[in-house]
């Protein structure tokens, strides 16, 4: 059994959700439901087409890696109580939709609006709510479970034919606009992602398989995090040690607090000491007196 991405999103739009959403959008429940039925395969098919393009899967995963999913709804029922909540939820995923649809986003919502009988803005809101939940599920898997570009590509291509076949009759414009003819699940043995019902888990943890590359990448992130903590602790310890050392008040140079500092006023200038210095340096006369080795004032030299 394939991973039920389409069913997973359909289950978000319960009759109660449709009623609340239609009231908030000032649409009838029938037209709102019709918009939902057009939006879901359009969203998933467009994401699959993006993933099929060169570098598309890596681009989506890079985008997901930068997201903050702390406030991303786990299900749509959490964000339809007020128009403000709906607006905040749909605004958060605008960039995600741009990544998926590119310059075809506006035209896609117009076609869904015509098909369902809803206003284009209402179709955009339904699309945004579905995208918000999908982005949250994939984003959490990328950041917490190691979802890679290859995982994402296999996940989406494993259901490509299902997305194409689920597009309602009457949305031929979407079919041609987004090139849904290319949505074909590759032939051959089922992969681990295609052959397992991974969404049997919870909303928070839908158990999308992760690759060894994903495991290694996240293990490296964890190792780097601990290394940075260790370096920070070491730097802090060095700073504490530095601050605890005795310093003089002039230039901040650490000094030995047990040393005895003598001022020039008590410097030993006795005759015996001067003689000892002179003898040690082979100097016959006092260097502080005028002379060849100790000239201080040339005018004082006796001729």
Backbone as CSV, one residue per row, in Angstrom:
resi,resn,N_x,N_y,N_z,CA_x,CA_y,CA_z,C_x,C_y,C_z
1,UNK,0.855,-1.200,0.000,0.000,0.000,0.000,0.885,1.242,0.000
2,UNK,0.575,2.182,-0.881,1.374,3.402,-0.992,1.090,4.346,0.169
3,UNK,2.017,5.261,0.403,1.830,6.288,1.416,0.663,7.171,0.981
4,UNK,-0.300,7.378,1.847,-1.538,8.057,1.468,-1.474,9.570,1.713
5,UNK,-0.659,10.246,0.968,-0.593,11.698,1.114,-1.928,12.353,0.788
6,UNK,-2.556,11.909,-0.287,-3.818,12.503,-0.695,-4.906,12.248,0.345
7,UNK,-5.005,11.018,0.810,-5.998,10.702,1.844,-5.713,11.441,3.139
8,UNK,-4.442,11.583,3.450,-4.056,12.277,4.674,-4.582,13.708,4.668
9,UNK,-4.427,14.396,3.535,-4.907,15.773,3.445,-6.431,15.826,3.368
10,UNK,-7.025,14.862,2.705,-8.496,14.842,2.632,-9.115,14.718,4.020
11,UNK,-8.464,13.938,4.871,-8.990,13.738,6.224,-8.946,15.014,7.055
12,UNK,-8.162,15.986,6.629,-8.114,17.262,7.334,-9.428,18.036,7.185
13,UNK,-10.073,17.868,6.042,-11.278,18.638,5.724,-12.534,17.834,6.068
14,UNK,-12.765,17.701,7.344,-13.957,17.003,7.832,-15.196,17.859,7.554
15,UNK,-16.407,17.284,7.658,-17.629,18.088,7.466,-17.671,19.308,8.379
16,UNK,-17.216,19.143,9.620,-17.195,20.277,10.545,-16.243,21.364,10.074
17,UNK,-15.077,20.965,9.559,-14.104,21.924,9.043,-14.662,22.633,7.817
18,UNK,-15.304,21.895,6.939,-15.889,22.492,5.731,-16.944,23.531,6.108
19,UNK,-17.772,23.224,7.092,-18.815,24.173,7.509,-18.197,25.464,8.050
20,UNK,-17.214,25.329,8.952,-16.570,26.511,9.530,-15.829,27.310,8.462
21,UNK,-15.151,26.595,7.590,-14.368,27.256,6.558,-15.259,27.996,5.567
22,UNK,-16.353,27.385,5.183,-17.268,28.039,4.235,-17.881,29.298,4.840
23,UNK,-18.180,29.249,6.148,-18.709,30.440,6.829,-17.665,31.551,6.843
24,UNK,-16.417,31.197,7.163,-15.349,32.193,7.222,-15.078,32.806,5.849
25,UNK,-15.240,32.008,4.798,-14.963,32.479,3.438,-16.188,33.076,2.758
26,UNK,-17.332,32.971,3.438,-18.589,33.440,2.847,-18.895,32.681,1.553
27,UNK,-18.680,31.383,1.623,-18.985,30.486,0.512,-19.944,29.402,1.016
28,UNK,-20.574,28.696,0.119,-21.441,27.592,0.526,-20.594,26.363,0.818
29,UNK,-21.057,25.479,1.705,-20.293,24.261,1.976,-20.049,23.428,0.720
30,UNK,-21.019,23.402,-0.202,-20.871,22.598,-1.417,-19.725,23.117,-2.294
31,UNK,-19.690,24.423,-2.498,-18.624,24.983,-3.335,-17.264,24.912,-2.640
32,UNK,-17.260,25.058,-1.307,-16.000,24.939,-0.562,-15.443,23.528,-0.678
33,UNK,-16.311,22.531,-0.541,-15.871,21.138,-0.669,-15.348,20.865,-2.079
34,UNK,-16.018,21.445,-3.065,-15.575,21.255,-4.443,-14.192,21.878,-4.649
35,UNK,-13.973,23.026,-4.030,-12.651,23.659,-4.111,-11.582,22.779,-3.467
36,UNK,-11.917,22.177,-2.321,-10.982,21.272,-1.643,-10.622,20.106,-2.553
37,UNK,-11.619,19.522,-3.196,-11.381,18.367,-4.065,-10.520,18.728,-5.276
38,UNK,-10.558,19.990,-5.676,-9.688,20.425,-6.760,-8.304,20.824,-6.275
39,UNK,-8.238,21.392,-5.081,-6.975,21.891,-4.542,-6.001,20.768,-4.215
40,UNK,-6.461,19.710,-3.566,-5.541,18.695,-3.038,-4.720,17.991,-4.117
41,UNK,-5.335,17.427,-5.158,-4.492,16.818,-6.202,-3.662,17.849,-6.965
42,UNK,-4.180,19.082,-7.054,-3.405,20.138,-7.714,-2.138,20.442,-6.918
43,UNK,-2.269,20.588,-5.599,-1.122,20.872,-4.732,-0.095,19.746,-4.782
44,UNK,-0.545,18.524,-4.594,0.380,17.388,-4.561,0.997,17.120,-5.931
45,UNK,0.192,17.291,-6.972,0.727,17.106,-8.316,1.758,18.169,-8.658
46,UNK,1.484,19.411,-8.274,2.434,20.493,-8.542,3.739,20.281,-7.777
47,UNK,3.639,19.810,-6.534,4.849,19.524,-5.761,5.647,18.403,-6.421
48,UNK,4.956,17.386,-6.907,5.643,16.280,-7.580,6.334,16.755,-8.854
49,UNK,5.662,17.617,-9.599,6.288,18.158,-10.818,7.523,18.982,-10.462
50,UNK,7.454,19.704,-9.373,8.630,20.483,-8.927,9.763,19.547,-8.546
51,UNK,9.429,18.479,-7.857,10.436,17.508,-7.433,11.056,16.801,-8.642
52,UNK,10.272,16.613,-9.689,10.776,15.957,-10.893,11.789,16.806,-11.643
53,UNK,11.721,18.118,-11.496,12.641,18.996,-12.222,14.057,18.872,-11.666
54,UNK,15.023,19.226,-12.474,16.427,19.115,-12.069,16.705,19.984,-10.842
55,UNK,17.169,19.360,-9.789,17.466,20.089,-8.551,16.247,20.477,-7.755
56,UNK,15.064,20.075,-8.209,13.835,20.489,-7.534,13.702,19.924,-6.134
57,UNK,14.000,18.640,-5.966,13.873,18.007,-4.653,14.842,18.626,-3.652
58,UNK,16.077,18.864,-4.085,17.073,19.481,-3.197,16.652,20.888,-2.797
59,UNK,16.063,21.612,-3.751,15.611,22.969,-3.465,14.498,22.972,-2.425
60,UNK,13.552,22.051,-2.555,12.453,21.972,-1.593,12.975,21.595,-0.212
61,UNK,13.885,20.623,-0.148,14.437,20.194,1.142,15.229,21.327,1.790
62,UNK,15.981,22.077,1.012,16.721,23.229,1.550,15.764,24.272,2.113
63,UNK,14.658,24.481,1.405,13.645,25.421,1.893,13.054,24.933,3.210
64,UNK,12.722,23.636,3.281,12.134,23.075,4.495,13.097,23.163,5.676
65,UNK,14.391,23.035,5.393,15.388,23.041,6.459,15.471,24.388,7.160
66,UNK,15.081,25.460,6.481,15.182,26.801,7.053,13.929,27.206,7.830
67,UNK,12.885,26.390,7.774,11.614,26.770,8.369,11.567,26.609,9.880
68,UNK,10.650,27.329,10.498,10.361,27.208,11.928,8.923,26.704,12.039
69,UNK,8.770,25.474,12.485,7.461,24.826,12.455,6.781,24.779,13.824
70,UNK,7.271,25.616,14.727,6.681,25.644,16.056,5.218,26.080,16.046
71,UNK,4.849,26.959,15.099,3.476,27.456,15.045,2.721,26.941,13.816
72,UNK,3.344,26.052,13.061,2.664,25.480,11.894,1.601,24.500,12.374
73,UNK,0.370,24.627,11.893,-0.701,23.748,12.404,-0.477,22.287,12.050
74,UNK,-0.813,21.423,13.004,-0.751,19.990,12.750,-1.968,19.520,11.963
75,UNK,-3.061,20.227,12.115,-4.250,19.954,11.310,-5.038,21.247,11.127
76,UNK,-5.861,21.256,10.111,-6.547,22.484,9.709,-7.562,22.945,10.747
77,UNK,-8.112,22.034,11.506,-9.125,22.417,12.496,-8.573,23.380,13.538
78,UNK,-7.257,23.459,13.673,-6.635,24.339,14.661,-6.664,25.810,14.249
79,UNK,-6.885,26.091,12.968,-6.683,27.458,12.494,-7.868,28.019,11.706
80,UNK,-9.066,27.492,11.948,-10.210,28.001,11.182,-11.278,28.622,12.074
81,UNK,-10.961,28.841,13.327,-11.956,29.417,14.242,-12.231,30.884,13.946
82,UNK,-11.209,31.607,13.480,-11.384,33.034,13.197,-10.740,33.358,11.860
83,UNK,-11.227,34.385,11.181,-10.589,34.818,9.927,-9.115,35.191,10.119
84,UNK,-8.802,35.777,11.289,-7.411,36.152,11.547,-6.511,34.926,11.605
85,UNK,-6.987,33.863,12.266,-6.195,32.631,12.349,-5.987,32.024,10.972
86,UNK,-7.013,32.074,10.146,-6.897,31.548,8.784,-5.874,32.356,7.991
87,UNK,-5.947,33.672,8.126,-5.018,34.548,7.404,-3.578,34.290,7.827
88,UNK,-3.327,34.160,9.130,-1.980,33.913,9.625,-1.441,32.574,9.118
89,UNK,-2.312,31.562,9.093,-1.880,30.239,8.640,-1.538,30.238,7.155
90,UNK,-2.351,30.923,6.359,-2.113,30.927,4.914,-0.960,31.849,4.527
91,UNK,-0.735,32.907,5.281,0.379,33.803,4.973,1.728,33.131,5.228
92,UNK,1.748,32.218,6.194,3.003,31.568,6.572,3.548,30.673,5.469
93,UNK,2.672,30.198,4.585,3.118,29.240,3.570,3.197,29.854,2.177
94,UNK,3.128,31.167,2.075,3.159,31.822,0.767,4.421,31.471,-0.003
95,UNK,5.564,31.512,0.665,6.831,31.203,0.000,6.883,29.742,-0.429
96,UNK,6.302,28.851,0.385,6.256,27.439,0.033,5.468,27.241,-1.264
97,UNK,4.336,27.913,-1.384,3.530,27.823,-2.604,4.293,28.401,-3.795
98,UNK,5.030,29.464,-3.567,5.824,30.039,-4.656,6.884,29.050,-5.128
99,UNK,7.485,28.316,-4.195,8.467,27.307,-4.550,7.829,26.209,-5.398
100,UNK,6.584,25.863,-5.089,5.925,24.766,-5.782,5.390,25.193,-7.147
101,UNK,4.672,26.302,-7.183,3.958,26.700,-8.396,4.719,27.709,-9.261
102,UNK,5.614,28.464,-8.673,6.294,29.488,-9.448,5.311,30.538,-9.947
103,UNK,5.443,30.903,-11.215,4.564,31.932,-11.778,3.199,31.398,-12.206
104,UNK,2.906,30.142,-11.890,1.624,29.540,-12.271,0.628,29.492,-11.108
105,UNK,1.003,30.107,-9.985,0.162,30.035,-8.796,-1.170,30.775,-8.989
106,UNK,-1.115,31.993,-9.442,-2.334,32.792,-9.592,-3.279,32.139,-10.595
107,UNK,-2.746,31.717,-11.726,-3.591,31.090,-12.744,-4.211,29.795,-12.220
108,UNK,-3.470,29.039,-11.425,-4.000,27.789,-10.862,-5.195,28.059,-9.956
109,UNK,-5.087,29.064,-9.091,-6.202,29.372,-8.187,-7.401,29.922,-8.953
110,UNK,-7.152,30.651,-10.029,-8.256,31.137,-10.852,-9.017,29.967,-11.470
111,UNK,-8.301,28.985,-11.970,-8.938,27.825,-12.587,-9.723,27.012,-11.562
112,UNK,-9.183,26.874,-10.350,-9.899,26.151,-9.291,-11.142,26.920,-8.884
113,UNK,-11.051,28.247,-8.832,-12.206,29.070,-8.502,-13.318,28.919,-9.512
114,UNK,-12.978,28.933,-10.791,-13.980,28.760,-11.851,-14.614,27.376,-11.761
115,UNK,-13.791,26.368,-11.545,-14.300,24.991,-11.456,-15.254,24.816,-10.276
116,UNK,-14.894,25.364,-9.109,-15.666,25.125,-7.888,-16.801,26.111,-7.676
117,UNK,-16.734,27.240,-8.358,-17.744,28.270,-8.142,-17.422,29.175,-6.957
118,UNK,-16.202,29.113,-6.463,-15.784,29.981,-5.360,-14.984,31.151,-5.903
119,UNK,-14.800,32.150,-5.086,-13.963,33.285,-5.454,-12.501,32.815,-5.539
120,UNK,-11.712,33.397,-6.436,-10.301,33.013,-6.519,-9.576,33.137,-5.170
121,UNK,-9.934,34.170,-4.389,-9.298,34.336,-3.084,-9.657,33.199,-2.147
122,UNK,-10.899,32.710,-2.246,-11.305,31.565,-1.419,-10.533,30.313,-1.824
123,UNK,-10.362,30.135,-3.134,-9.578,28.993,-3.612,-8.135,29.094,-3.127
124,UNK,-7.599,30.308,-3.119,-6.238,30.520,-2.629,-6.137,30.198,-1.139
125,UNK,-7.157,30.537,-0.372,-7.154,30.251,1.067,-7.168,28.748,1.319
126,UNK,-8.016,28.020,0.600,-8.062,26.559,0.746,-6.711,25.956,0.372
127,UNK,-6.136,26.437,-0.712,-4.821,25.949,-1.141,-3.760,26.244,-0.077
128,UNK,-3.819,27.447,0.508,-2.853,27.816,1.530,-2.965,26.963,2.787
129,UNK,-4.188,26.650,3.199,-4.377,25.815,4.386,-3.825,24.408,4.164
130,UNK,-4.117,23.840,3.001,-3.603,22.498,2.699,-2.080,22.512,2.618
131,UNK,-1.537,23.558,2.000,-0.082,23.663,1.877,0.581,23.840,3.232
132,UNK,-0.069,24.551,4.149,0.494,24.780,5.478,0.670,23.460,6.231
133,UNK,-0.353,22.617,6.169,-0.262,21.317,6.848,0.783,20.435,6.179
134,UNK,0.786,20.400,4.849,1.764,19.583,4.122,3.183,20.050,4.409
135,UNK,3.403,21.361,4.400,4.724,21.910,4.694,5.156,21.550,6.114
136,UNK,4.225,21.607,7.071,4.560,21.272,8.444,4.972,19.820,8.607
137,UNK,4.248,18.920,7.936,4.568,17.497,8.034,5.942,17.221,7.425
138,UNK,6.179,17.704,6.213,7.455,17.456,5.546,8.599,18.193,6.246
139,UNK,8.332,19.416,6.709,9.374,20.188,7.375,9.831,19.555,8.673
140,UNK,8.897,19.066,9.458,9.273,18.400,10.713,10.062,17.121,10.426
141,UNK,9.671,16.414,9.383,10.396,15.199,9.036,11.814,15.522,8.575
142,UNK,11.978,16.622,7.855,13.302,16.999,7.389,14.202,17.379,8.558
143,UNK,13.684,18.174,9.486,14.502,18.680,10.581,14.709,17.664,11.696
144,UNK,13.745,16.782,11.913,13.821,15.880,13.057,14.134,14.437,12.670
145,UNK,13.812,14.032,11.452,13.953,12.632,11.067,14.895,12.403,9.898
146,UNK,15.440,13.467,9.336,16.427,13.287,8.279,15.846,13.035,6.905
147,UNK,14.682,13.604,6.594,14.120,13.469,5.254,15.060,14.116,4.248
148,UNK,15.487,13.355,3.240,16.428,13.864,2.247,15.723,14.125,0.923
149,UNK,16.459,14.732,-0.008,15.909,15.005,-1.333,15.510,13.708,-2.024
150,UNK,16.311,12.680,-1.858,15.996,11.389,-2.490,14.738,10.782,-1.870
151,UNK,14.601,10.892,-0.545,13.379,10.418,0.118,12.157,11.127,-0.439
152,UNK,12.256,12.458,-0.515,11.126,13.258,-0.979,10.755,12.899,-2.410
153,UNK,11.748,12.725,-3.245,11.488,12.385,-4.648,10.805,11.033,-4.758
154,UNK,11.300,10.055,-4.010,10.692,8.727,-4.048,9.285,8.758,-3.489
155,UNK,9.081,9.524,-2.432,7.775,9.639,-1.799,6.743,10.193,-2.770
156,UNK,7.097,11.260,-3.468,6.146,11.908,-4.372,5.942,11.117,-5.658
157,UNK,7.018,10.622,-6.239,6.884,9.863,-7.484,6.148,8.540,-7.267
158,UNK,6.213,8.033,-6.054,5.495,6.793,-5.755,3.991,6.950,-5.866
159,UNK,3.496,8.200,-5.865,2.053,8.441,-5.956,1.677,9.341,-7.127
160,UNK,2.621,9.586,-8.013,2.402,10.546,-9.096,1.162,10.211,-9.920
161,UNK,1.016,8.953,-10.281,-0.144,8.556,-11.095,-1.448,8.769,-10.336
162,UNK,-1.431,8.552,-9.030,-2.631,8.747,-8.215,-3.046,10.207,-8.190
163,UNK,-2.081,11.096,-8.083,-2.399,12.530,-8.087,-3.042,12.933,-9.419
164,UNK,-2.474,12.442,-10.511,-2.999,12.798,-11.832,-4.429,12.273,-12.006
165,UNK,-4.673,11.053,-11.604,-5.996,10.456,-11.779,-7.036,11.072,-10.846
166,UNK,-6.591,11.674,-9.741,-7.526,12.249,-8.771,-7.958,13.661,-9.140
167,UNK,-7.339,14.246,-10.139,-7.740,15.592,-10.560,-9.148,15.522,-11.151
168,UNK,-10.093,16.286,-10.589,-11.487,16.176,-11.034,-11.670,16.557,-12.502
169,UNK,-12.663,15.924,-13.129,-13.056,16.325,-14.471,-13.555,17.770,-14.419
170,UNK,-13.107,18.548,-15.342,-13.456,19.967,-15.314,-12.259,20.835,-14.980
171,UNK,-11.169,20.205,-14.581,-9.930,20.938,-14.311,-8.876,20.620,-15.364
172,UNK,-9.317,20.527,-16.598,-8.384,20.253,-17.686,-7.360,21.378,-17.833
173,UNK,-7.790,22.591,-17.459,-6.860,23.717,-17.536,-5.659,23.509,-16.616
174,UNK,-5.898,22.980,-15.414,-4.813,22.665,-14.481,-3.941,21.568,-15.072
175,UNK,-4.585,20.583,-15.668,-3.871,19.440,-16.241,-2.833,19.904,-17.258
176,UNK,-3.240,20.804,-18.136,-2.313,21.287,-19.164,-1.348,22.333,-18.614
177,UNK,-1.833,23.202,-17.722,-0.985,24.252,-17.169,0.209,23.685,-16.414
178,UNK,-0.033,22.658,-15.604,1.021,22.085,-14.767,1.647,20.827,-15.367
179,UNK,1.248,20.506,-16.595,1.818,19.361,-17.323,1.664,18.057,-16.539
180,UNK,0.420,17.785,-16.172,0.147,16.585,-15.396,0.313,15.299,-16.197
181,UNK,0.496,15.405,-17.502,0.776,14.203,-18.294,2.070,13.535,-17.837
182,UNK,2.962,14.339,-17.234,4.250,13.813,-16.774,4.169,13.150,-15.400
183,UNK,2.985,13.196,-14.783,2.829,12.576,-13.459,2.571,11.082,-13.624
184,UNK,3.640,10.333,-13.681,3.554,8.889,-13.867,4.476,8.220,-12.856
185,UNK,3.924,7.315,-12.079,4.736,6.566,-11.114,5.669,5.631,-11.874
186,UNK,6.972,5.672,-11.587,7.918,4.804,-12.309,7.555,3.332,-12.161
187,UNK,7.714,2.601,-13.244,7.450,1.157,-13.207,8.586,0.444,-12.499
188,UNK,8.302,-0.733,-11.992,9.323,-1.530,-11.328,8.917,-1.899,-9.923
189,UNK,9.788,-2.574,-9.188,9.476,-3.002,-7.812,9.184,-1.807,-6.923
190,UNK,8.302,-2.009,-5.970,8.002,-0.941,-5.028,9.195,-0.696,-4.119
191,UNK,9.448,0.575,-3.880,10.517,0.922,-2.946,9.980,0.851,-1.527
192,UNK,10.851,1.057,-0.580,10.420,1.052,0.821,9.373,2.125,1.076
193,UNK,9.565,3.298,0.446,8.628,4.394,0.648,7.292,4.086,-0.010
194,UNK,7.322,3.515,-1.207,6.093,3.218,-1.920,5.338,2.041,-1.292
195,UNK,6.053,1.124,-0.713,5.424,-0.116,-0.300,4.983,-0.176,1.134
196,UNK,5.112,0.907,1.875,4.758,0.891,3.291,3.777,1.998,3.609
197,UNK,2.792,1.688,4.418,1.822,2.715,4.825,2.414,3.498,5.987
198,UNK,3.298,4.434,5.647,4.050,5.137,6.688,3.229,6.150,7.453
199,UNK,2.064,6.509,6.934,1.247,7.480,7.641,0.324,6.818,8.657
200,UNK,0.640,5.590,9.036,-0.114,4.945,10.105,0.298,5.484,11.461
201,UNK,1.371,6.295,11.494,1.809,6.908,12.734,0.953,8.113,13.087
202,UNK,1.467,8.925,13.995,0.713,10.103,14.428,0.976,11.264,13.472
203,UNK,0.230,12.354,13.679,0.426,13.537,12.850,1.823,14.110,13.064
204,UNK,2.269,14.084,14.305,3.591,14.628,14.617,4.690,13.740,14.049
205,UNK,4.456,12.442,14.022,5.467,11.501,13.558,4.855,10.519,12.562
206,UNK,4.716,10.925,11.315,4.098,10.048,10.325,5.034,8.981,9.774
207,UNK,6.234,8.883,10.330,7.136,7.776,10.011,7.553,7.708,8.554
208,UNK,7.830,8.852,7.948,8.397,8.834,6.602,9.806,8.271,6.717
209,UNK,10.150,7.247,5.938,11.479,6.638,6.072,12.586,7.644,5.839
210,UNK,13.680,7.451,6.525,14.837,8.323,6.356,15.999,7.499,5.828
211,UNK,16.884,8.130,5.109,17.996,7.431,4.484,19.216,7.454,5.402
212,UNK,20.196,6.564,5.166,21.444,6.630,5.939,22.131,7.978,5.810
213,UNK,22.002,8.619,4.627,22.592,9.951,4.462,21.956,10.939,5.419
214,UNK,20.646,10.832,5.570,19.952,11.711,6.506,20.388,11.457,7.930
215,UNK,20.548,10.187,8.287,21.022,9.854,9.631,22.403,10.441,9.886
216,UNK,23.287,10.278,8.903,24.649,10.786,9.078,24.664,12.303,9.184
217,UNK,23.849,12.947,8.347,23.811,14.411,8.370,23.355,14.926,9.725
218,UNK,22.306,14.331,10.265,21.806,14.795,11.551,22.717,14.375,12.699
219,UNK,23.432,13.257,12.543,24.417,12.872,13.552,25.556,13.884,13.562
220,UNK,25.970,14.339,12.374,27.018,15.360,12.295,26.569,16.662,12.931
221,UNK,25.303,17.011,12.732,24.768,18.230,13.344,24.804,18.117,14.860
222,UNK,24.401,16.944,15.369,24.432,16.748,16.826,25.857,16.818,17.354
223,UNK,26.832,16.188,16.643,28.234,16.209,17.070,28.764,17.637,17.076
224,UNK,28.449,18.388,16.022,28.913,19.769,15.935,28.326,20.610,17.057
225,UNK,27.064,20.364,17.406,26.425,21.122,18.472,27.161,20.898,19.795
226,UNK,27.497,19.634,20.099,28.209,19.344,21.356,29.620,19.914,21.330
227,UNK,30.278,19.891,20.157,31.623,20.463,20.043,31.597,21.961,20.314
228,UNK,30.584,22.646,19.791,30.468,24.083,20.020,30.223,24.388,21.488
229,UNK,29.417,23.547,22.147,29.163,23.738,23.578,30.463,23.573,24.375
230,UNK,31.257,22.547,24.015,32.513,22.298,24.725,33.481,23.467,24.548
231,UNK,33.539,24.014,23.325,34.425,25.151,23.070,33.974,26.376,23.867
232,UNK,32.656,26.575,23.933,32.126,27.713,24.684,32.474,27.598,26.169
233,UNK,32.360,26.387,26.714,32.701,26.171,28.122,34.181,26.447,28.366
234,UNK,35.037,25.986,27.437,36.477,26.208,27.585,36.810,27.696,27.555
235,UNK,36.216,28.423,26.616,36.462,29.868,26.527,36.000,30.568,27.798
236,UNK,34.840,30.168,28.307,34.329,30.768,29.536,35.265,30.515,30.705
237,UNK,35.802,29.284,30.790,36.727,28.957,31.877,37.997,29.796,31.794
238,UNK,38.496,30.010,30.571,39.700,30.828,30.404,39.447,32.282,30.793
239,UNK,38.254,32.775,30.435,37.914,34.145,30.807,37.818,34.309,32.318
240,UNK,37.204,33.333,32.979,37.093,33.386,34.445,38.475,33.359,35.088
241,UNK,39.362,32.495,34.563,40.714,32.417,35.106,41.464,33.729,34.908
242,UNK,41.282,34.324,33.728,41.951,35.581,33.438,41.482,36.687,34.373
243,UNK,40.182,36.734,34.607,39.639,37.783,35.475,40.075,37.613,36.924
244,UNK,40.365,36.367,37.317,40.735,36.114,38.714,42.189,36.431,39.004
245,UNK,43.032,36.645,37.969,44.444,36.945,38.187,44.610,38.377,38.677
246,UNK,45.685,38.608,39.521,45.985,39.953,40.006,46.512,40.801,38.864
247,UNK,46.056,42.029,38.764,46.500,42.943,37.736,46.837,44.281,38.382
248,UNK,47.864,44.980,37.799,48.115,46.312,38.321,47.108,47.272,37.716
249,UNK,46.969,48.422,38.287,45.916,49.350,37.867,46.304,50.217,36.700
250,UNK,47.525,50.033,36.162,47.983,50.935,35.099,47.715,50.371,33.717
251,UNK,48.169,49.138,33.463,48.054,48.600,32.120,47.411,47.222,32.080
252,UNK,46.858,46.724,33.178,46.142,45.460,33.175,47.029,44.246,33.064
253,UNK,48.391,44.434,33.256,49.306,43.304,33.138,49.273,42.497,34.426
254,UNK,49.133,41.173,34.296,49.099,40.320,35.475,50.443,40.360,36.170
255,UNK,50.417,40.464,37.476,51.659,40.521,38.257,51.576,39.532,39.405
256,UNK,52.754,39.253,39.947,52.832,38.367,41.104,52.530,39.193,42.354
257,UNK,51.434,38.839,43.025,51.017,39.627,44.179,51.981,39.487,45.350
258,UNK,52.879,38.479,45.299,53.826,38.269,46.404,55.114,39.064,46.187
259,UNK,55.275,39.627,44.998,56.510,40.370,44.718,56.490,41.718,45.428
260,UNK,57.692,42.186,45.770,57.811,43.467,46.457,58.315,44.495,45.465
261,UNK,57.522,45.538,45.258,57.882,46.573,44.293,58.496,47.746,45.039
262,UNK,59.697,48.126,44.613,60.391,49.237,45.254,60.348,50.447,44.340
263,UNK,60.150,51.573,44.904,60.151,52.800,44.114,61.583,53.264,43.902
264,UNK,61.746,54.213,42.963,63.081,54.758,42.705,63.645,55.468,43.926
265,UNK,62.768,55.890,44.819,63.213,56.652,45.990,64.054,55.812,46.919
266,UNK,63.856,54.486,46.903,64.620,53.637,47.817,65.631,52.791,47.068
267,UNK,65.916,53.165,45.823,66.891,52.400,45.039,68.269,52.526,45.694
268,UNK,69.000,51.421,45.708,70.324,51.378,46.321,71.316,52.112,45.422
269,UNK,71.782,53.262,45.899,72.773,54.059,45.127,74.048,54.269,45.932
270,UNK,74.339,53.350,46.822,75.527,53.487,47.674,76.794,53.395,46.839
271,UNK,77.872,53.896,47.378,79.156,53.901,46.679,79.631,52.488,46.392
272,UNK,79.373,51.575,47.351,79.813,50.184,47.163,79.082,49.539,45.997
273,UNK,77.791,49.841,45.902,77.006,49.261,44.810,77.472,49.820,43.474
274,UNK,77.719,51.114,43.399,78.198,51.717,42.164,79.531,51.129,41.738
275,UNK,80.423,50.931,42.739,81.730,50.356,42.441,81.587,48.946,41.895
276,UNK,80.667,48.175,42.464,80.455,46.800,42.017,79.974,46.770,40.578
277,UNK,79.088,47.693,40.237,78.557,47.765,38.866,79.661,48.161,37.894
278,UNK,80.497,49.112,38.319,81.576,49.573,37.454,82.555,48.456,37.165
279,UNK,82.914,47.699,38.214,83.862,46.611,38.034,83.298,45.511,37.161
280,UNK,81.981,45.258,37.292,81.357,44.189,36.502,81.349,44.534,35.025
281,UNK,81.302,45.803,34.695,81.229,46.227,33.289,82.558,46.778,32.792
282,UNK,83.593,46.602,33.614,84.911,47.087,33.215,84.987,48.587,33.141
283,UNK,84.202,49.257,33.901,84.130,50.712,33.873,84.919,51.264,35.051
284,UNK,85.875,52.122,34.776,86.756,52.633,35.835,86.163,53.774,36.613
285,UNK,85.202,54.484,35.978,84.652,55.671,36.624,83.152,55.557,36.778
286,UNK,82.619,56.406,37.567,81.173,56.459,37.813,80.467,56.887,36.531
287,UNK,79.521,56.066,36.054,78.818,56.374,34.805,77.885,57.557,34.951
288,UNK,77.634,57.931,36.183,76.742,59.082,36.380,77.508,60.387,36.329
289,UNK,78.861,60.254,36.269,79.700,61.455,36.221,80.146,61.695,34.792
290,UNK,80.516,62.922,34.481,81.005,63.186,33.123,82.209,62.337,32.804
291,UNK,82.335,61.864,31.626,83.457,61.039,31.232,83.147,60.305,29.960
292,UNK,84.088,59.549,29.499,83.938,58.861,28.209,82.791,57.874,28.203
293,UNK,82.592,57.200,29.331,81.549,56.175,29.384,80.300,56.669,30.067
294,UNK,80.317,57.832,30.580,79.138,58.278,31.312,78.823,59.726,31.119
295,UNK,78.919,60.197,29.910,78.699,61.614,29.647,77.224,61.944,29.808
296,UNK,76.910,62.888,30.646,75.548,63.376,30.807,75.428,64.803,30.280
297,UNK,76.544,65.540,30.442,76.533,66.944,30.009,77.890,67.263,29.431
298,UNK,77.952,67.441,28.136,79.261,67.622,27.485,79.952,68.909,27.939
299,UNK,79.133,69.852,28.457,79.743,71.106,28.928,80.487,70.947,30.229
300,UNK,80.216,69.788,30.876,80.848,69.561,32.184,82.184,68.865,32.074
301,UNK,82.593,68.494,30.835,83.854,67.761,30.668,85.008,68.731,30.895
302,UNK,85.926,68.299,31.777,87.100,69.121,32.022,88.189,68.834,31.000
303,UNK,88.694,69.861,30.440,89.760,69.706,29.454,91.113,69.895,30.101
